[in-house]
Amino acid sequence: FYAEAGGQVGDHGVLAWSGGKALVLDTVKGTDGVHRHRVSVKEGALGAGQEIEAAVDESRREAIARHHTATHLLHAALRDIVGKHVAQAGSLVEPTRLRFDFSHTSSLSPEEIRKIERLVSQKILEDSHVRVVETTLEEARALGAMALFDEKYAERVRMVEVEGFSRELCGGTHVGRTGEIGLVKILSEEAVGTGLRRIEAVAGLQALELLETLSGEIRKLSEGLKVEPAALVENVKRLQDRARELEKQVESLSGKLAHKTAEVLVGQKEILAGIPVVLIPRIPEPGSGKELADSLREMAGSGLIVLGDVVGGAPVVTASVTQDLVTRGVHAGQIVKLLTAKIGGKGGGRPNFATGGGGDPSLLSADLLKTIVLEALEGLTAKQGKG
């Protein structure tokens, strides 16, 4: 059983003996170099001195080997396409995916990723021999074998070579020929630190399953939009353009509707503590509080606007103050803060505009709005009187 090392996960499998069976769930190597198998006994009892038959999960091991050799091909392709400065900074090899960290200062372009995948595919199609050689560390370095800079190596090392393309010091499991990998597909490329990038990819059957899934999604889109797959990009672009046009129309209509609504509501203006105030506990068009407040402020000329709304079942409060009243000390943020506190929510903002929400929408009433506004305005008057 291969014990987890060098980024490659440990083997799974089965231990069998007369009258018993255990599943190997993981294999690790202790600091003493001894392999340890974490097992779940399914039948019988397992004890010291028993003679057992150990069988590695073959299909899982083969999937891991495909991903490990694919990692070596990917490393070599990165150095060929991106630059010789690329060096491995870590890896993870599992039966269902690979992860490769490497040194590089910028993201890979779509064209670079395409070239890397194509070069890896070319090496897979060449069905090159994957040769494992035990040699001296000095000779491996002389041959240009890649190694992790912070790894400690013995004098005798194991070198994995893909003919004419890749040489790396590695103790992991690999395919016999590159053609056994079948296919490699890069899933993502991203930054994971300063000067450090990460590629995730799949190989073999996992890559085929990915392509089958993507092909199925493309087919669904094609059928749904009633266009050939080759025309999907153009069709989606056209739909996006149309959606942007409709969004602009909706914004325009919302503005016009808010203006018309404001024309009606501004007539409800009243004088509180000597200040023109428009109080609306529930606006007609949910979600239009900001637009309506802006329109009312413009029409009022001078005034304080306080609007109540319910969006998604939650109360929302909006307050807007004309500049002349801001100069006199009327503060929209303070009013919203007082209101939201009464209904169990939070809010605040600038002197001329503020919003808040949360709490119980049933508490948002005309009486509450008037009470809070009067409290704020009378407090302002009192301060000015003292001044």
BALOBA-1460 file (C-alpha; in Angstrom, 3 decimals):
// residues 387
<rec num="1" residu="f" x="0.000" y="0.000" z="0.000"/>
<rec num="2" residu="y" x="1.283" y="3.463" z="-0.906"/>
<rec num="3" residu="a" x="1.468" y="5.713" z="2.144"/>
<rec num="4" residu="e" x="0.513" y="9.375" z="1.712"/>
<rec num="5" residu="a" x="3.596" y="11.312" z="0.611"/>
<rec num="6" residu="g" x="4.723" y="13.925" z="-1.906"/>
<rec num="7" residu="g" x="1.179" y="15.213" z="-2.345"/>
<rec num="8" residu="q" x="-0.193" y="11.792" z="-3.325"/>
<rec num="9" residu="v" x="-2.935" y="10.436" z="-1.068"/>
<rec num="10" residu="g" x="-2.600" y="7.031" z="0.579"/>
<rec num="11" residu="d" x="-4.028" y="3.812" z="-0.849"/>
<rec num="12" residu="h" x="-7.301" y="2.163" z="0.098"/>
<rec num="13" residu="g" x="-8.040" y="-1.535" z="-0.169"/>
<rec num="14" residu="v" x="-8.933" y="-4.721" z="1.677"/>
<rec num="15" residu="l" x="-7.244" y="-6.969" z="4.245"/>
<rec num="16" residu="a" x="-8.548" y="-10.547" z="4.303"/>
<rec num="17" residu="w" x="-7.791" y="-13.557" z="6.525"/>
<rec num="18" residu="s" x="-9.446" y="-16.785" z="7.478"/>
<rec num="19" residu="g" x="-12.815" y="-15.803" z="8.924"/>
<rec num="20" residu="g" x="-12.246" y="-12.092" z="8.684"/>
<rec num="21" residu="k" x="-12.119" y="-8.967" z="6.534"/>
<rec num="22" residu="a" x="-11.158" y="-5.320" z="7.030"/>
<rec num="23" residu="l" x="-11.359" y="-2.269" z="4.784"/>
<rec num="24" residu="v" x="-8.239" y="-0.102" z="4.539"/>
<rec num="25" residu="l" x="-9.510" y="3.491" z="4.704"/>
<rec num="26" residu="d" x="-6.137" y="5.243" z="4.521"/>
<rec num="27" residu="t" x="-2.411" y="4.583" z="4.516"/>
<rec num="28" residu="v" x="0.099" y="6.909" z="6.164"/>
<rec num="29" residu="k" x="3.787" y="6.827" z="7.023"/>
<rec num="30" residu="g" x="4.943" y="7.539" z="10.575"/>
<rec num="31" residu="t" x="8.029" y="9.519" z="11.529"/>
<rec num="32" residu="d" x="9.714" y="6.163" z="12.063"/>
<rec num="33" residu="g" x="9.157" y="5.299" z="8.393"/>
<rec num="34" residu="v" x="6.674" y="2.510" z="9.189"/>
<rec num="35" residu="h" x="3.506" y="2.336" z="7.079"/>
<rec num="36" residu="r" x="0.296" y="2.474" z="9.083"/>
<rec num="37" residu="h" x="-3.081" y="1.404" z="7.753"/>
<rec num="38" residu="r" x="-6.290" y="2.835" z="9.201"/>
<rec num="39" residu="v" x="-8.833" y="0.041" z="8.900"/>
<rec num="40" residu="s" x="-12.454" y="-0.780" z="9.634"/>
<rec num="41" residu="v" x="-12.939" y="-4.430" z="10.574"/>
<rec num="42" residu="k" x="-16.093" y="-5.802" z="8.939"/>
<rec num="43" residu="e" x="-15.828" y="-9.498" z="9.832"/>
<rec num="44" residu="g" x="-13.949" y="-11.461" z="12.487"/>
<rec num="45" residu="a" x="-11.162" y="-10.041" z="14.647"/>
<rec num="46" residu="l" x="-7.769" y="-8.700" z="13.637"/>
<rec num="47" residu="g" x="-4.784" y="-9.321" z="15.905"/>
<rec num="48" residu="a" x="-1.012" y="-9.461" z="15.988"/>
<rec num="49" residu="g" x="0.648" y="-12.398" z="14.289"/>
<rec num="50" residu="q" x="-2.197" y="-13.155" z="11.859"/>
<rec num="51" residu="e" x="-1.380" y="-14.015" z="8.253"/>
<rec num="52" residu="i" x="-3.430" y="-11.771" z="5.954"/>
<rec num="53" residu="e" x="-3.858" y="-11.071" z="2.278"/>
<rec num="54" residu="a" x="-3.575" y="-7.356" z="1.437"/>
<rec num="55" residu="a" x="-5.200" y="-6.100" z="-1.771"/>
<rec num="56" residu="v" x="-4.904" y="-2.497" z="-2.939"/>
<rec num="57" residu="d" x="-8.011" y="-0.930" z="-4.548"/>
<rec num="58" residu="e" x="-6.766" y="-1.297" z="-8.117"/>
<rec num="59" residu="s" x="-9.121" y="1.093" z="-9.924"/>
<rec num="60" residu="r" x="-8.489" y="3.822" z="-7.346"/>
<rec num="61" residu="r" x="-4.702" y="3.318" z="-7.558"/>
<rec num="62" residu="e" x="-4.886" y="3.569" z="-11.381"/>
<rec num="63" residu="a" x="-6.915" y="6.779" z="-11.186"/>
<rec num="64" residu="i" x="-4.342" y="8.254" z="-8.786"/>
<rec num="65" residu="a" x="-1.501" y="7.202" z="-11.094"/>
<rec num="66" residu="r" x="-3.190" y="8.914" z="-14.070"/>
<rec num="67" residu="h" x="-3.524" y="12.137" z="-12.091"/>
<rec num="68" residu="h" x="0.063" y="11.915" z="-10.808"/>
<rec num="69" residu="t" x="1.645" y="11.479" z="-14.234"/>
<rec num="70" residu="a" x="-0.688" y="14.207" z="-15.517"/>
<rec num="71" residu="t" x="0.756" y="16.486" z="-12.818"/>
<rec num="72" residu="h" x="4.273" y="15.889" z="-14.178"/>
<rec num="73" residu="l" x="3.104" y="16.644" z="-17.728"/>
<rec num="74" residu="l" x="1.357" y="19.784" z="-16.527"/>
<rec num="75" residu="h" x="4.493" y="20.961" z="-14.689"/>
<rec num="76" residu="a" x="6.640" y="20.474" z="-17.795"/>
<rec num="77" residu="a" x="4.047" y="22.161" z="-20.025"/>
<rec num="78" residu="l" x="3.886" y="25.177" z="-17.697"/>
<rec num="79" residu="r" x="7.661" y="25.594" z="-17.881"/>
<rec num="80" residu="d" x="7.551" y="25.256" z="-21.670"/>
<rec num="81" residu="i" x="4.648" y="27.693" z="-22.238"/>
<rec num="82" residu="v" x="4.918" y="30.144" z="-19.323"/>
<rec num="83" residu="g" x="8.651" y="30.131" z="-18.590"/>
<rec num="84" residu="k" x="11.507" y="28.228" z="-16.971"/>
<rec num="85" residu="h" x="11.053" y="30.249" z="-13.779"/>
<rec num="86" residu="v" x="7.979" y="28.132" z="-12.964"/>
<rec num="87" residu="a" x="8.704" y="25.813" z="-10.049"/>
<rec num="88" residu="q" x="6.481" y="23.450" z="-8.116"/>
<rec num="89" residu="a" x="5.410" y="24.836" z="-4.746"/>
<rec num="90" residu="g" x="3.130" y="21.988" z="-3.677"/>
<rec num="91" residu="s" x="0.661" y="19.485" z="-5.047"/>
<rec num="92" residu="l" x="-2.231" y="17.191" z="-4.216"/>
<rec num="93" residu="v" x="-2.889" y="14.008" z="-6.179"/>
<rec num="94" residu="e" x="-6.206" y="12.241" z="-5.611"/>
<rec num="95" residu="p" x="-8.171" y="9.678" z="-7.630"/>
<rec num="96" residu="t" x="-10.659" y="12.340" z="-8.769"/>
<rec num="97" residu="r" x="-8.481" y="15.434" z="-9.307"/>
<rec num="98" residu="l" x="-5.078" y="17.040" z="-9.092"/>
<rec num="99" residu="r" x="-3.971" y="20.341" z="-7.613"/>
<rec num="100" residu="f" x="-0.675" y="21.955" z="-8.569"/>
<rec num="101" residu="d" x="0.829" y="25.064" z="-6.947"/>
<rec num="102" residu="f" x="3.567" y="26.892" z="-8.818"/>
<rec num="103" residu="s" x="5.605" y="30.077" z="-8.710"/>
<rec num="104" residu="h" x="4.392" y="32.784" z="-11.097"/>
<rec num="105" residu="t" x="3.490" y="36.451" z="-10.689"/>
<rec num="106" residu="s" x="0.409" y="36.828" z="-12.919"/>
<rec num="107" residu="s" x="-2.705" y="34.923" z="-13.920"/>
<rec num="108" residu="l" x="-2.568" y="32.658" z="-16.945"/>
<rec num="109" residu="s" x="-4.419" y="33.951" z="-19.990"/>
<rec num="110" residu="p" x="-7.087" y="31.789" z="-21.658"/>
<rec num="111" residu="e" x="-4.687" y="31.362" z="-24.584"/>
<rec num="112" residu="e" x="-1.881" y="30.152" z="-22.277"/>
<rec num="113" residu="i" x="-4.241" y="27.637" z="-20.645"/>
<rec num="114" residu="r" x="-5.315" y="26.428" z="-24.093"/>
<rec num="115" residu="k" x="-1.680" y="25.965" z="-25.147"/>
<rec num="116" residu="i" x="-0.837" y="24.107" z="-21.927"/>
<rec num="117" residu="e" x="-3.792" y="21.719" z="-22.352"/>
<rec num="118" residu="r" x="-2.885" y="21.152" z="-26.005"/>
<rec num="119" residu="l" x="0.767" y="20.382" z="-25.209"/>
<rec num="120" residu="v" x="-0.251" y="17.942" z="-22.456"/>
<rec num="121" residu="s" x="-2.721" y="16.295" z="-24.852"/>
<rec num="122" residu="q" x="0.007" y="16.019" z="-27.482"/>
<rec num="123" residu="k" x="2.258" y="14.162" z="-25.030"/>
<rec num="124" residu="i" x="-0.623" y="11.862" z="-24.078"/>
<rec num="125" residu="l" x="-1.306" y="11.064" z="-27.749"/>
<rec num="126" residu="e" x="2.386" y="10.299" z="-28.304"/>
<rec num="127" residu="d" x="1.920" y="7.488" z="-25.734"/>
<rec num="128" residu="s" x="5.422" y="8.069" z="-24.406"/>
<rec num="129" residu="h" x="7.048" y="5.571" z="-22.061"/>
<rec num="130" residu="v" x="7.062" y="6.648" z="-18.407"/>
<rec num="131" residu="r" x="10.371" y="5.381" z="-17.070"/>
<rec num="132" residu="v" x="11.212" y="5.003" z="-13.377"/>
<rec num="133" residu="v" x="14.930" y="5.043" z="-12.634"/>
<rec num="134" residu="e" x="16.813" y="4.723" z="-9.350"/>
<rec num="135" residu="t" x="19.994" y="6.752" z="-9.516"/>
<rec num="136" residu="t" x="22.232" y="9.017" z="-7.488"/>
<rec num="137" residu="l" x="21.090" y="12.490" z="-6.526"/>
<rec num="138" residu="e" x="24.108" y="13.962" z="-8.316"/>
<rec num="139" residu="e" x="23.349" y="12.144" z="-11.580"/>
<rec num="140" residu="a" x="19.636" y="13.092" z="-11.406"/>
<rec num="141" residu="r" x="20.561" y="16.751" z="-11.031"/>
<rec num="142" residu="a" x="23.009" y="16.486" z="-13.902"/>
<rec num="143" residu="l" x="20.167" y="15.159" z="-16.063"/>
<rec num="144" residu="g" x="18.061" y="18.197" z="-15.139"/>
<rec num="145" residu="a" x="15.534" y="16.387" z="-12.955"/>
<rec num="146" residu="m" x="13.109" y="18.732" z="-11.215"/>
<rec num="147" residu="a" x="12.857" y="18.549" z="-7.430"/>
<rec num="148" residu="l" x="11.116" y="20.417" z="-4.610"/>
<rec num="149" residu="f" x="13.656" y="22.962" z="-3.354"/>
<rec num="150" residu="d" x="12.789" y="22.389" z="0.306"/>
<rec num="151" residu="e" x="12.676" y="18.577" z="0.124"/>
<rec num="152" residu="k" x="15.432" y="16.494" z="1.710"/>
<rec num="153" residu="y" x="16.697" y="13.676" z="-0.542"/>
<rec num="154" residu="a" x="18.858" y="10.648" z="0.180"/>
<rec num="155" residu="e" x="21.934" y="9.905" z="-1.912"/>
<rec num="156" residu="r" x="19.939" y="7.338" z="-3.939"/>
<rec num="157" residu="v" x="16.804" y="8.817" z="-5.490"/>
<rec num="158" residu="r" x="13.890" y="7.732" z="-7.667"/>
<rec num="159" residu="m" x="13.506" y="9.647" z="-10.926"/>
<rec num="160" residu="v" x="10.338" y="9.533" z="-13.046"/>
<rec num="161" residu="e" x="10.939" y="10.379" z="-16.692"/>
<rec num="162" residu="v" x="8.549" y="10.969" z="-19.585"/>
<rec num="163" residu="e" x="10.740" y="10.445" z="-22.614"/>
<rec num="164" residu="g" x="12.136" y="13.722" z="-23.919"/>
<rec num="165" residu="f" x="9.738" y="15.905" z="-21.946"/>
<rec num="166" residu="s" x="9.840" y="15.589" z="-18.169"/>
<rec num="167" residu="r" x="12.215" y="14.428" z="-15.443"/>
<rec num="168" residu="e" x="11.278" y="14.720" z="-11.769"/>
<rec num="169" residu="l" x="12.412" y="13.196" z="-8.506"/>
<rec num="170" residu="c" x="9.294" y="11.414" z="-7.252"/>
<rec num="171" residu="g" x="8.339" y="8.462" z="-5.070"/>
<rec num="172" residu="g" x="4.715" y="8.259" z="-6.233"/>
<rec num="173" residu="t" x="2.809" y="5.866" z="-8.465"/>
<rec num="174" residu="h" x="2.564" y="6.499" z="-12.215"/>
<rec num="175" residu="v" x="1.154" y="5.046" z="-15.405"/>
<rec num="176" residu="g" x="3.427" y="2.954" z="-17.656"/>
<rec num="177" residu="r" x="2.750" y="5.093" z="-20.745"/>
<rec num="178" residu="t" x="1.273" y="8.577" z="-21.113"/>
<rec num="179" residu="g" x="-1.523" y="7.249" z="-23.346"/>
<rec num="180" residu="e" x="-3.055" y="5.588" z="-20.263"/>
<rec num="181" residu="i" x="-3.992" y="9.049" z="-18.944"/>
<rec num="182" residu="g" x="-6.508" y="9.504" z="-21.745"/>
<rec num="183" residu="l" x="-7.344" y="13.172" z="-21.234"/>
<rec num="184" residu="v" x="-6.493" y="16.145" z="-19.003"/>
<rec num="185" residu="k" x="-8.761" y="19.152" z="-18.507"/>
<rec num="186" residu="i" x="-7.871" y="22.230" z="-16.435"/>
<rec num="187" residu="l" x="-10.733" y="23.276" z="-14.142"/>
<rec num="188" residu="s" x="-9.343" y="26.492" z="-12.676"/>
<rec num="189" residu="e" x="-6.278" y="28.704" z="-12.253"/>
<rec num="190" residu="e" x="-6.044" y="31.208" z="-9.423"/>
<rec num="191" residu="a" x="-3.767" y="33.063" z="-7.028"/>
<rec num="192" residu="v" x="-3.188" y="31.519" z="-3.596"/>
<rec num="193" residu="g" x="-0.485" y="33.889" z="-2.379"/>
<rec num="194" residu="t" x="2.056" y="36.480" z="-3.478"/>
<rec num="195" residu="g" x="3.806" y="35.073" z="-6.543"/>
<rec num="196" residu="l" x="1.990" y="31.764" z="-6.089"/>
<rec num="197" residu="r" x="-0.646" y="30.318" z="-8.434"/>
<rec num="198" residu="r" x="-2.757" y="27.156" z="-8.289"/>
<rec num="199" residu="i" x="-4.127" y="24.955" z="-11.053"/>
<rec num="200" residu="e" x="-6.802" y="22.317" z="-10.474"/>
<rec num="201" residu="a" x="-7.416" y="19.718" z="-13.157"/>
<rec num="202" residu="v" x="-8.930" y="16.314" z="-13.815"/>
<rec num="203" residu="a" x="-7.601" y="13.372" z="-15.835"/>
<rec num="204" residu="g" x="-8.833" y="10.115" z="-17.292"/>
<rec num="205" residu="l" x="-12.430" y="9.114" z="-16.588"/>
<rec num="206" residu="q" x="-12.965" y="12.207" z="-14.413"/>
<rec num="207" residu="a" x="-12.056" y="14.441" z="-17.374"/>
<rec num="208" residu="l" x="-14.407" y="12.456" z="-19.603"/>
<rec num="209" residu="e" x="-17.232" y="12.786" z="-17.062"/>
<rec num="210" residu="l" x="-16.638" y="16.547" z="-16.928"/>
<rec num="211" residu="l" x="-16.870" y="16.848" z="-20.704"/>
<rec num="212" residu="e" x="-20.018" y="14.705" z="-20.735"/>
<rec num="213" residu="t" x="-21.599" y="16.988" z="-18.121"/>
<rec num="214" residu="l" x="-20.620" y="20.137" z="-20.013"/>
<rec num="215" residu="s" x="-21.853" y="18.630" z="-23.276"/>
<rec num="216" residu="g" x="-25.193" y="17.841" z="-21.633"/>
<rec num="217" residu="e" x="-25.535" y="21.407" z="-20.336"/>
<rec num="218" residu="i" x="-24.716" y="22.798" z="-23.786"/>
<rec num="219" residu="r" x="-27.354" y="20.522" z="-25.309"/>
<rec num="220" residu="k" x="-29.973" y="21.751" z="-22.800"/>
<rec num="221" residu="l" x="-29.117" y="25.384" z="-23.558"/>
<rec num="222" residu="s" x="-29.226" y="24.706" z="-27.277"/>
<rec num="223" residu="e" x="-32.643" y="23.077" z="-27.027"/>
<rec num="224" residu="g" x="-33.968" y="25.759" z="-24.674"/>
<rec num="225" residu="l" x="-32.845" y="28.636" z="-26.903"/>
<rec num="226" residu="k" x="-33.714" y="26.709" z="-30.075"/>
<rec num="227" residu="v" x="-30.323" y="27.337" z="-31.707"/>
<rec num="228" residu="e" x="-27.433" y="25.162" z="-32.815"/>
<rec num="229" residu="p" x="-24.624" y="24.759" z="-30.234"/>
<rec num="230" residu="a" x="-22.243" y="26.706" z="-32.486"/>
<rec num="231" residu="a" x="-24.578" y="29.730" z="-32.299"/>
<rec num="232" residu="l" x="-24.967" y="29.696" z="-28.496"/>
<rec num="233" residu="v" x="-22.371" y="32.387" z="-27.726"/>
<rec num="234" residu="e" x="-23.784" y="34.796" z="-30.310"/>
<rec num="235" residu="n" x="-27.334" y="34.102" z="-29.141"/>
<rec num="236" residu="v" x="-26.497" y="34.598" z="-25.456"/>
<rec num="237" residu="k" x="-24.705" y="37.868" z="-26.294"/>
<rec num="238" residu="r" x="-27.809" y="39.059" z="-28.107"/>
<rec num="239" residu="l" x="-29.962" y="38.125" z="-25.100"/>
<rec num="240" residu="q" x="-27.586" y="39.971" z="-22.760"/>
<rec num="241" residu="d" x="-27.769" y="43.083" z="-24.937"/>
<rec num="242" residu="r" x="-31.558" y="42.853" z="-24.913"/>
<rec num="243" residu="a" x="-31.602" y="42.386" z="-21.136"/>
<rec num="244" residu="r" x="-29.486" y="45.531" z="-20.699"/>
<rec num="245" residu="e" x="-31.891" y="47.465" z="-22.922"/>
<rec num="246" residu="l" x="-34.855" y="46.227" z="-20.883"/>
<rec num="247" residu="e" x="-33.098" y="47.130" z="-17.630"/>
<rec num="248" residu="k" x="-32.624" y="50.669" z="-18.901"/>
<rec num="249" residu="q" x="-36.297" y="50.817" z="-19.883"/>
<rec num="250" residu="v" x="-37.336" y="49.529" z="-16.450"/>
<rec num="251" residu="e" x="-35.127" y="52.141" z="-14.761"/>
<rec num="252" residu="s" x="-36.656" y="54.849" z="-16.941"/>
<rec num="253" residu="l" x="-40.190" y="53.677" z="-16.271"/>
<rec num="254" residu="s" x="-39.476" y="53.341" z="-12.547"/>
<rec num="255" residu="g" x="-38.218" y="56.911" z="-12.519"/>
<rec num="256" residu="k" x="-41.280" y="58.144" z="-14.355"/>
<rec num="257" residu="l" x="-43.578" y="56.161" z="-12.070"/>
<rec num="258" residu="a" x="-41.796" y="57.515" z="-9.010"/>
<rec num="259" residu="h" x="-42.190" y="61.025" z="-10.406"/>
<rec num="260" residu="k" x="-45.925" y="60.529" z="-11.031"/>
<rec num="261" residu="t" x="-46.374" y="59.016" z="-7.584"/>
<rec num="262" residu="a" x="-44.443" y="61.918" z="-6.088"/>
<rec num="263" residu="e" x="-46.761" y="64.399" z="-7.772"/>
<rec num="264" residu="v" x="-49.665" y="62.809" z="-5.901"/>
<rec num="265" residu="l" x="-47.911" y="62.331" z="-2.572"/>
<rec num="266" residu="v" x="-46.323" y="65.774" z="-2.407"/>
<rec num="267" residu="g" x="-49.839" y="67.126" z="-2.015"/>
<rec num="268" residu="q" x="-49.962" y="65.375" z="1.371"/>
<rec num="269" residu="k" x="-47.250" y="67.672" z="2.736"/>
<rec num="270" residu="e" x="-47.978" y="69.010" z="6.225"/>
<rec num="271" residu="i" x="-46.238" y="71.398" z="8.601"/>
<rec num="272" residu="l" x="-44.706" y="69.914" z="11.761"/>
<rec num="273" residu="a" x="-42.797" y="72.160" z="14.165"/>
<rec num="274" residu="g" x="-42.612" y="74.737" z="11.390"/>
<rec num="275" residu="i" x="-41.056" y="72.292" z="8.900"/>
<rec num="276" residu="p" x="-42.760" y="71.058" z="5.679"/>
<rec num="277" residu="v" x="-42.941" y="67.250" z="6.019"/>
<rec num="278" residu="v" x="-44.136" y="64.417" z="3.773"/>
<rec num="279" residu="l" x="-44.816" y="61.231" z="5.777"/>
<rec num="280" residu="i" x="-45.791" y="58.035" z="3.918"/>
<rec num="281" residu="p" x="-45.901" y="54.897" z="6.138"/>
<rec num="282" residu="r" x="-46.271" y="52.516" z="3.154"/>
<rec num="283" residu="i" x="-45.213" y="53.647" z="-0.334"/>
<rec num="284" residu="p" x="-47.313" y="52.395" z="-3.295"/>
<rec num="285" residu="e" x="-44.454" y="50.682" z="-5.176"/>
<rec num="286" residu="p" x="-42.320" y="48.469" z="-2.878"/>
<rec num="287" residu="g" x="-38.590" y="48.848" z="-3.443"/>
<rec num="288" residu="s" x="-38.796" y="52.335" z="-4.967"/>
<rec num="289" residu="g" x="-38.028" y="54.276" z="-1.780"/>
<rec num="290" residu="k" x="-34.856" y="56.014" z="-2.965"/>
<rec num="291" residu="e" x="-36.266" y="57.102" z="-6.326"/>
<rec num="292" residu="l" x="-39.485" y="58.321" z="-4.723"/>
<rec num="293" residu="a" x="-37.609" y="60.195" z="-1.991"/>
<rec num="294" residu="d" x="-35.449" y="61.922" z="-4.622"/>
<rec num="295" residu="s" x="-38.505" y="62.969" z="-6.641"/>
<rec num="296" residu="l" x="-40.368" y="64.216" z="-3.550"/>
<rec num="297" residu="r" x="-37.348" y="66.216" z="-2.378"/>
<rec num="298" residu="e" x="-37.113" y="67.959" z="-5.762"/>
<rec num="299" residu="m" x="-40.855" y="68.742" z="-5.848"/>
<rec num="300" residu="a" x="-41.078" y="69.849" z="-2.240"/>
<rec num="301" residu="g" x="-38.514" y="72.602" z="-2.751"/>
<rec num="302" residu="s" x="-38.017" y="72.665" z="0.997"/>
<rec num="303" residu="g" x="-38.951" y="69.789" z="3.218"/>
<rec num="304" residu="l" x="-38.341" y="66.556" z="5.061"/>
<rec num="305" residu="i" x="-39.487" y="63.300" z="3.447"/>
<rec num="306" residu="v" x="-39.889" y="60.094" z="5.482"/>
<rec num="307" residu="l" x="-41.054" y="56.938" z="3.692"/>
<rec num="308" residu="g" x="-41.970" y="53.499" z="4.967"/>
<rec num="309" residu="d" x="-41.750" y="50.351" z="2.835"/>
<rec num="310" residu="v" x="-41.849" y="46.561" z="3.193"/>
<rec num="311" residu="v" x="-39.447" y="44.574" z="0.993"/>
<rec num="312" residu="g" x="-39.305" y="40.790" z="1.285"/>
<rec num="313" residu="g" x="-41.361" y="40.934" z="4.469"/>
<rec num="314" residu="a" x="-38.922" y="43.311" z="6.190"/>
<rec num="315" residu="p" x="-39.613" y="46.988" z="6.950"/>
<rec num="316" residu="v" x="-37.477" y="49.646" z="5.239"/>
<rec num="317" residu="v" x="-37.312" y="53.322" z="6.199"/>
<rec num="318" residu="t" x="-35.996" y="56.099" z="3.943"/>
<rec num="319" residu="a" x="-35.512" y="59.741" z="4.897"/>
<rec num="320" residu="s" x="-34.484" y="62.664" z="2.680"/>
<rec num="321" residu="v" x="-33.885" y="66.306" z="3.654"/>
<rec num="322" residu="t" x="-33.510" y="69.352" z="1.405"/>
<rec num="323" residu="q" x="-30.274" y="71.291" z="1.757"/>
<rec num="324" residu="d" x="-31.847" y="74.361" z="3.369"/>
<rec num="325" residu="l" x="-33.144" y="72.197" z="6.231"/>
<rec num="326" residu="v" x="-29.826" y="70.357" z="6.563"/>
<rec num="327" residu="t" x="-28.271" y="73.774" z="7.127"/>
<rec num="328" residu="r" x="-30.823" y="74.342" z="9.887"/>
<rec num="329" residu="g" x="-29.798" y="71.091" z="11.591"/>
<rec num="330" residu="v" x="-32.406" y="68.584" z="10.342"/>
<rec num="331" residu="h" x="-30.588" y="65.232" z="10.062"/>
<rec num="332" residu="a" x="-32.036" y="62.348" z="8.007"/>
<rec num="333" residu="g" x="-29.672" y="59.818" z="9.602"/>
<rec num="334" residu="q" x="-30.768" y="60.661" z="13.126"/>
<rec num="335" residu="i" x="-34.455" y="60.379" z="12.197"/>
<rec num="336" residu="v" x="-33.945" y="56.959" z="10.560"/>
<rec num="337" residu="k" x="-31.948" y="55.796" z="13.563"/>
<rec num="338" residu="l" x="-34.786" y="56.749" z="15.931"/>
<rec num="339" residu="l" x="-37.435" y="55.129" z="13.700"/>
<rec num="340" residu="t" x="-35.651" y="51.811" z="13.160"/>
<rec num="341" residu="a" x="-34.923" y="51.524" z="16.872"/>
<rec num="342" residu="k" x="-38.686" y="51.671" z="17.541"/>
<rec num="343" residu="i" x="-39.465" y="48.817" z="15.123"/>
<rec num="344" residu="g" x="-36.546" y="46.604" z="16.205"/>
<rec num="345" residu="g" x="-34.193" y="47.356" z="13.346"/>
<rec num="346" residu="k" x="-31.098" y="49.429" z="12.610"/>
<rec num="347" residu="g" x="-30.313" y="52.369" z="10.367"/>
<rec num="348" residu="g" x="-28.704" y="55.735" z="9.864"/>
<rec num="349" residu="g" x="-26.860" y="57.762" z="7.285"/>
<rec num="350" residu="r" x="-25.999" y="61.213" z="6.039"/>
<rec num="351" residu="p" x="-27.800" y="64.453" z="7.029"/>
<rec num="352" residu="n" x="-29.487" y="64.710" z="3.604"/>
<rec num="353" residu="f" x="-30.279" y="61.021" z="3.010"/>
<rec num="354" residu="a" x="-30.498" y="57.868" z="5.114"/>
<rec num="355" residu="t" x="-32.003" y="54.384" z="5.095"/>
<rec num="356" residu="g" x="-32.512" y="51.565" z="7.563"/>
<rec num="357" residu="g" x="-34.636" y="48.526" z="8.171"/>
<rec num="358" residu="g" x="-35.339" y="45.279" z="9.921"/>
<rec num="359" residu="g" x="-37.645" y="44.404" z="12.763"/>
<rec num="360" residu="d" x="-41.445" y="44.225" z="12.798"/>
<rec num="361" residu="p" x="-43.223" y="45.743" z="9.738"/>
<rec num="362" residu="s" x="-46.536" y="45.927" z="11.634"/>
<rec num="363" residu="l" x="-45.029" y="48.625" z="13.879"/>
<rec num="364" residu="l" x="-44.359" y="50.914" z="10.924"/>
<rec num="365" residu="s" x="-47.350" y="53.298" z="11.068"/>
<rec num="366" residu="a" x="-48.289" y="56.900" z="10.276"/>
<rec num="367" residu="d" x="-48.547" y="57.656" z="13.983"/>
<rec num="368" residu="l" x="-45.038" y="56.338" z="14.648"/>
<rec num="369" residu="l" x="-43.556" y="58.350" z="11.778"/>
<rec num="370" residu="k" x="-45.235" y="61.534" z="12.984"/>
<rec num="371" residu="t" x="-44.234" y="60.934" z="16.618"/>
<rec num="372" residu="i" x="-40.559" y="60.375" z="15.779"/>
<rec num="373" residu="v" x="-40.370" y="63.292" z="13.341"/>
<rec num="374" residu="l" x="-42.013" y="65.640" z="15.862"/>
<rec num="375" residu="e" x="-39.624" y="64.433" z="18.559"/>
<rec num="376" residu="a" x="-36.626" y="65.102" z="16.331"/>
<rec num="377" residu="l" x="-37.855" y="68.499" z="15.103"/>
<rec num="378" residu="e" x="-38.944" y="69.709" z="18.545"/>
<rec num="379" residu="g" x="-35.588" y="68.663" z="19.929"/>
<rec num="380" residu="l" x="-33.937" y="70.680" z="17.169"/>
<rec num="381" residu="t" x="-36.117" y="73.701" z="17.959"/>
<rec num="382" residu="a" x="-35.247" y="73.424" z="21.631"/>
<rec num="383" residu="k" x="-31.526" y="73.397" z="20.844"/>
<rec num="384" residu="q" x="-31.872" y="76.391" z="18.554"/>
<rec num="385" residu="g" x="-33.874" y="78.241" z="21.254"/>
<rec num="386" residu="k" x="-31.095" y="77.669" z="23.778"/>
<rec num="387" residu="g" x="-28.578" y="78.815" z="21.239"/>
